[in-house]
Amino acid sequence: MEKIRYAFFDFDGTLISKDSFLIILKKIISNEPYRLFLLLLWTPFLLATAIFRLDKTFAKSVILWSLTVGKDKKLCAQFLRNILATESNSLLFTEVIPTFQQLKSQGIEIVIVTASGQTWVRGMLHGKVQNIRLIIGSELTYFAGGVILKSKNCYQAEKIKRIEKILGTNIEWHSGWSDHIADLPMLSLAKERHIICPKKKHLKIFEKNLNGNFKLHNWKAKENI
């Protein structure tokens, strides 16, 4: 039986030009500044997570909880799904749609694998981007009046575990697409490696770890045109 070919895409910095989690953080605090005081309560832990490079699952959970606590469960889901829906028009790289179309014409299935929440990623792409087979992202749940991560942050090697859990291991890793060195585990498994608008310091690491075996893309978002 012929293996299904997959192209695996990161989301933030790869399909859109900014970090969706940071945009949500800034937007909510701008509209509801009192939530900043909730976040300040977690400052020691958040700093320790950054300084010692700890797993970000709990850190992201406390941030999301601080941003959403007090909202009704149903309304909270709608809020996260819709909060970035309009911004995605300007943040989406213009090359995404033609790239997806080209891959699909070759019989390659497109999967987005991201540390961002599945809820808002679906909301951002709904009705704008076609040909996506699956979105694998950090799963969210409602707890103690707010939203937290349901399982481990979908990041680095965790992406591989999630892909294999959902799609199995008998697949063909046609290509990997990312801007960030955190996706080296995913890129190393792909036959084709595509790096999108990386930072200079990351580009050097890509060159070293992938032996220059990748294609560099300088994609543009509408906001930068």
Buried (B, 14 or more C-beta within 10 A) or exposed (E): EEEBBBBBBBBBBBBBBBBBBEBBBEBBBEEEEEBBEBBEEBEEEBEEBEEEEEEBBBBBBBBBBBBBBEBEEEEBBEBBBBBBBEBBEBBBBEBBBEBBEEBBEEEBBBBBBBBBBBBBBBBBBEEEBEBBBBBBBBBBEBBEEBBBBBEBBBBBEBBBEBBEEEBEEEBBBBBBBBBBBBBBBBBBBBEBBBBBBBEEEBBEBBBEBBEEEBEBBEBEBEEEE
